[in-house]
């Protein structure tokens, strides 16, 4: 029997260097000063995990930020003679590292799982059933996606100057001074938002002084197609930077945007949905060079699976698709619908996996923001021959987006979604594909939408995967022998 030796390393890096409790208008400390024992730079939290402690991280490509929860024994720090509850403050940085088997580390540190910012510190004190006091400290927070959640774009008319401080074009005037307010490539605009808005905000909270990786800032990977028009950049007020970016870059129906912690960098990824059709072909027809997209799927052995739940449902079925950008195409949306109906060459309503006579009328109506790259008046989009070849008017672009929406969703009824709990695997990340062949059944592919890692000292390390686009049913249906008979030999964690 193989014996595993899970390893964990949790480090707190101070970003709040407190000099006082109360301050005057100039930021100078007044009143009682903070004792010197609070002058802390780093704290190794690993020894405080204890028997009742544990660490949990969660990450999803569908959420602005991942989260973490760390439960520690409330023991006095031997150097600072204080509880960790008092030494840790919101916005301090936490670095979490896991490894399921120390033999894989080769003398190195466990791989990075998450870098996060503390949101809350809680101290619990109670009497146990044996009459002994029980004290623990619980730290919760989010990964660096917290930053684009707390960066709020808000319209405020300053009475003294009449200036609109942070909204619409004023936002771009303030932060993107070199940006030309005309149509531009989405790739370049995304990178500029990262370098001119998000990275300076990261550096202002002092993390760059504590971590060499964070000193580099977010490293953008953007591979989507499309352009950003000034006509779509309005009505952005009283919302987060993440919400604005999600809207501008069609995150959800066409693209996905998320942050991933890696050893050498914090990757900020904006890419097309990496989905495959029922035949295993990439719907986008591209191999996007972003972390995790072009890498081989992660294989999960049957012996590693503790539990798995698979579901197929008709709730994602659609047979009438419409997508439009009414801000970019200055044409009434109803007129465009009528034109599309007249020019329809393939009736999606008859497609067997979403047929209207079987599932009823199912509408999917999407408003998108990106325009075609042909709208960009810039020779950087390619040579004259390339530009001429890829020239696409707004109606053609709208038709392409509508067909793409159908391709993403027309087979939803045969794909599986569900949850899989497996032996802890630090290589599994949200936004990656995983494969598993159980009991000799055909190898199936799953897309990990969210991943939870649970590390409990002296008990174990487990990973929970919430997945979509699972091909379990597709593989069963195409199997020439009985999959059920093969599953009799299925084994799991033991």
SVG drawing of the C-alpha trace seen along z (x, -y; Angstrom):
<svg xmlns="http://www.w3.org/2000/svg" viewBox="-44 -75 60 82">
<polyline fill="none" stroke="black" stroke-width="0.4" points="0.0,0.0 1.4,-3.4 1.7,-5.8 1.3,-9.5 2.9,-12.3 0.8,-15.5 2.7,-18.8 1.3,-22.2 2.9,-25.6 0.9,-28.8 2.7,-32.1 1.3,-35.5 3.0,-38.5 2.2,-41.8 1.0,-44.7 -0.5,-46.7 2.4,-48.2 0.4,-49.8 1.9,-52.7 -1.2,-53.8 -4.9,-53.3 -6.1,-56.9 -4.8,-59.4 -5.2,-63.0 -6.2,-64.4 -2.6,-64.3 -2.3,-60.6 -0.1,-61.1 -0.7,-58.9 -2.3,-60.6 -3.1,-59.2 -1.7,-55.9 1.0,-54.3 1.0,-50.7 3.5,-48.5 6.6,-47.4 5.5,-43.8 3.2,-44.5 6.1,-45.2 5.8,-42.0 6.9,-41.3 6.2,-37.5 4.5,-34.8 4.7,-31.1 1.2,-29.9 1.9,-26.2 2.8,-25.3 -0.5,-26.7 -2.8,-24.4 -3.0,-21.8 -5.4,-18.9 -8.5,-21.0 -7.1,-23.3 -7.3,-23.2 -7.1,-25.1 -9.7,-25.3 -9.3,-27.2 -12.0,-27.6 -11.6,-28.9 -14.1,-29.3 -13.7,-30.6 -17.2,-32.0 -16.5,-34.2 -14.5,-37.4 -12.4,-36.0 -11.5,-32.8 -11.6,-32.4 -9.8,-30.7 -10.5,-29.8 -7.7,-29.0 -8.5,-27.6 -5.6,-27.9 -5.0,-27.0 -5.0,-30.2 -1.5,-29.8 0.8,-32.7 3.4,-33.7 6.7,-32.9 8.5,-36.1 5.7,-38.7 4.0,-37.3 0.5,-37.8 -2.4,-36.0 -2.4,-35.7 -5.9,-37.3 -4.2,-40.5 -1.2,-40.3 -3.2,-39.7 -5.3,-42.5 -7.6,-42.8 -5.6,-43.2 -2.6,-41.3 -1.3,-38.9 -1.5,-35.1 0.4,-32.5 -1.0,-29.0 0.9,-26.0 -0.2,-22.3 1.4,-19.1 -0.3,-15.6 3.0,-13.7 6.3,-15.1 8.1,-12.7 7.0,-14.9 8.6,-18.0 12.2,-17.0 13.4,-19.2 11.4,-22.2 8.6,-24.0 5.1,-22.8 3.5,-24.3 1.5,-27.5 -2.2,-27.1 -3.3,-30.6 -2.1,-34.1 -4.9,-36.0 -5.8,-39.0 -7.3,-38.7 -10.9,-39.9 -11.8,-38.8 -10.2,-37.5 -12.3,-35.7 -11.4,-34.4 -13.6,-31.6 -13.3,-30.8 -15.4,-28.0 -15.4,-25.2 -15.1,-21.7 -17.1,-18.7 -14.2,-17.6 -14.2,-20.9 -11.0,-22.2 -11.0,-25.6 -10.9,-25.6 -9.6,-28.6 -9.0,-29.0 -8.5,-31.7 -10.2,-31.6 -8.9,-33.7 -11.0,-34.2 -10.3,-36.1 -10.1,-36.2 -7.4,-35.8 -6.2,-38.8 -9.4,-39.0 -10.6,-40.9 -8.9,-43.9 -11.1,-44.3 -14.1,-43.8 -13.3,-46.6 -12.2,-49.0 -15.5,-50.8 -16.4,-53.1 -18.8,-55.7 -20.3,-58.8 -19.8,-61.8 -20.3,-65.3 -17.9,-67.5 -19.7,-70.6 -16.7,-72.8 -15.2,-72.0 -18.1,-70.4 -15.9,-67.5 -17.2,-64.0 -14.4,-62.1 -14.8,-58.5 -17.1,-57.4 -17.5,-56.7 -15.0,-58.7 -13.7,-60.4 -12.6,-57.0 -10.5,-56.5 -9.2,-60.1 -8.0,-59.6 -6.3,-56.2 -5.7,-55.7 -4.4,-59.0 -2.7,-57.7 -5.8,-55.7 -7.4,-57.0 -11.1,-57.1 -11.8,-55.3 -12.5,-51.7 -9.5,-49.6 -8.5,-45.9 -9.9,-44.2 -6.5,-42.5 -4.7,-45.9 -7.4,-47.5 -7.4,-44.6 -3.6,-44.8 -3.8,-48.5 -6.5,-48.2 -4.2,-45.7 -1.1,-47.8 -2.6,-51.3 -5.4,-50.5 -5.2,-47.1 -1.4,-46.8 -1.0,-50.3 -3.8,-49.5 -2.1,-46.2 1.2,-48.0 -0.4,-50.7 -1.5,-48.2 2.2,-47.5 2.3,-43.8 5.1,-44.6 7.4,-45.3 6.7,-41.8 6.7,-39.5 8.9,-39.5 6.2,-37.7 3.6,-40.4 6.2,-43.1 5.7,-42.1 2.0,-42.7 -0.7,-40.8 0.6,-39.1 -2.2,-39.3 -3.0,-36.6 -5.6,-37.7 -6.5,-35.7 -10.1,-36.8 -11.0,-38.3 -13.0,-41.5 -12.8,-45.2 -14.0,-47.8 -16.0,-50.7 -16.5,-54.1 -20.2,-53.7 -20.3,-50.7 -18.4,-52.6 -21.3,-54.4 -23.6,-53.9 -20.7,-52.4 -21.4,-53.9 -21.6,-52.4 -20.1,-49.1 -16.9,-47.3 -14.0,-47.2 -14.6,-43.5 -18.2,-44.1 -17.2,-46.7 -14.5,-44.4 -16.9,-41.5 -19.4,-43.5 -17.0,-45.0 -15.3,-41.7 -18.5,-39.5 -17.5,-37.3 -20.0,-34.5 -21.7,-33.7 -18.5,-33.9 -15.4,-34.4 -14.1,-33.7 -11.9,-35.9 -10.2,-34.8 -7.0,-35.0 -4.7,-32.0 -1.8,-31.8 1.3,-30.2 4.8,-29.8 6.5,-32.6 3.5,-34.9 -0.1,-35.8 -1.8,-35.2 -4.8,-37.2 -6.5,-35.3 -9.1,-36.5 -9.8,-33.8 -12.6,-32.3 -14.7,-29.5 -12.5,-26.4 -15.4,-24.1 -15.4,-21.1 -18.4,-19.8 -19.8,-16.2 -17.2,-14.9 -14.3,-16.3 -13.5,-19.2 -12.7,-22.7 -15.7,-24.9 -13.5,-28.0 -11.1,-26.1 -8.1,-27.5 -5.5,-26.4 -5.3,-29.4 -1.8,-29.8 -2.9,-30.7 -2.1,-28.8 -4.0,-25.5 -5.6,-25.9 -3.1,-24.0 -1.8,-21.7 -2.8,-18.1 -5.8,-17.2 -5.1,-16.1 -5.8,-12.4 -7.7,-11.2 -7.3,-7.5 -10.3,-5.5 -8.7,-4.7 -8.4,-8.4 -12.2,-9.0 -14.0,-9.1 -17.4,-10.1 -18.9,-11.4 -22.3,-12.8 -23.3,-13.3 -26.4,-15.1 -28.0,-15.8 -30.7,-18.3 -32.8,-20.2 -32.5,-23.5 -29.7,-24.6 -31.5,-23.7 -32.2,-26.4 -33.5,-26.3 -34.0,-30.0 -30.8,-32.1 -30.3,-35.8 -27.3,-38.0 -26.8,-41.6 -24.8,-44.7 -27.3,-47.6 -24.7,-50.1 -22.4,-49.3 -24.9,-48.5 -27.0,-51.6 -30.0,-49.5 -33.2,-48.7 -32.9,-45.2 -36.3,-44.2 -35.3,-45.0 -32.2,-42.9 -34.3,-40.0 -36.6,-40.2 -33.7,-40.3 -32.1,-37.3 -35.4,-35.3 -35.6,-36.0 -32.0,-35.0 -32.1,-31.9 -30.4,-29.0 -30.3,-26.5 -33.2,-26.1 -31.8,-25.6 -35.3,-24.7 -35.1,-21.3 -31.7,-20.2 -32.4,-16.9 -30.7,-17.7 -32.8,-20.8 -35.7,-20.3 -38.7,-22.6 -41.3,-19.8 -39.4,-17.9 -38.4,-20.6 -40.7,-23.4 -39.8,-26.9 -36.5,-27.8 -35.1,-31.3 -31.5,-32.4 -31.1,-36.2 -27.7,-37.7 -26.5,-41.3 -22.8,-41.5 -20.4,-44.4 -17.4,-43.3 -17.4,-44.3 -15.4,-42.8 -11.7,-43.6 -12.5,-45.0 -13.9,-48.1 -10.4,-49.0 -8.8,-51.8 -5.3,-50.5 -2.8,-48.8 -1.6,-46.8 -4.4,-44.3 -2.4,-42.8 -1.2,-43.3 -3.6,-44.8 -4.2,-41.3 -5.0,-39.9 -7.3,-42.8 -9.1,-42.4 -9.5,-38.6 -10.9,-39.1 -13.1,-42.1 -16.4,-41.7 -19.3,-44.1 -21.4,-44.4 -24.2,-42.2 -21.7,-39.4 -20.1,-39.7 -23.5,-39.5 -24.3,-36.4 -21.0,-34.8 -21.6,-35.6 -25.1,-34.2 -23.9,-30.9 -21.2,-30.7 -23.8,-31.0 -25.7,-28.1 -22.6,-26.0 -21.8,-26.5 -25.3,-25.5 -27.1,-23.3 -25.9,-20.0 -26.3,-21.0 -28.8,-18.2 -26.2,-15.4 -23.3,-17.0 -23.0,-16.2 -22.4,-18.5 -21.7,-17.4 -19.3,-17.1 -16.3,-14.9 -14.4,-14.4 -10.9,-12.9 -7.7,-12.4 -6.0,-15.7 -4.3,-16.9 -2.6,-20.3 -2.3,-20.2 -6.1,-20.4 -7.1,-24.1 -10.3,-25.8 -10.3,-26.3 -8.5,-23.0 -9.8,-19.8 -9.6,-16.6 -10.1,-13.0 -11.1,-9.8 -11.6,-6.2 -13.5,-4.3 -13.8,-0.5 -12.5,-0.2 -15.2,-2.5 -14.1,-4.9 -12.0,-7.8 -14.3,-10.8 -13.4,-14.5 -14.7,-17.1 -14.2,-20.9 -13.4,-22.0 -15.4,-25.1 -14.5,-25.4 -12.1,-23.5 -12.0,-23.3 -8.9,-22.0 -9.4,-20.8 -6.3,-20.2 -6.9,-18.9 -3.8,-18.0 -3.5,-14.4 -6.6,-13.5 -6.0,-14.1 -6.0,-16.3 -9.0,-16.2 -10.0,-18.0 -13.6,-18.7 -14.3,-19.5 -17.5,-21.1 -17.5,-20.3 -19.4,-21.0 -19.3,-19.6 -18.7,-16.1 -18.7,-13.5 -19.7,-10.5 -23.1,-10.0 -21.6,-10.6 -18.9,-8.0 -21.4,-5.4 -23.7,-5.8 -20.9,-5.2 -19.6,-2.2 -20.2,1.1 -20.1,3.1 -22.1,2.7 -20.5,-0.1 -22.5,1.0 -20.8,4.4 -17.4,2.8 -18.3,0.6 -18.7,3.6 -14.9,3.4 -14.9,-0.3 -12.8,-1.1 -12.2,-4.3 -10.0,-5.8 -9.1,-3.0"/>
</svg>
